[in-house]
Amino acid sequence: MQSKVKEALHTIWQAETREKAYQAFDHCIERFGPKYAKAMACLDATHSPG
């Protein structure tokens, strides 16, 4: 796994609030979706906000 993607995922699970985690998740999908389309689609499919 690329270190930048790994760092982005850490930002999600280490977020102080659920809202910040959702924001970090959305940013991760937008940032890495073009390069890692299948992996980001898989994450996005399992995402169920609040």
PyMOL commands that set and color helices and strands:
alter all, ss='L'
color gray80, all
select helices_A, chain A and resi 3-13+18-32+37-46
alter helices_A, ss='H'
color red, helices_A
deselect
rebuild
show_as cartoon
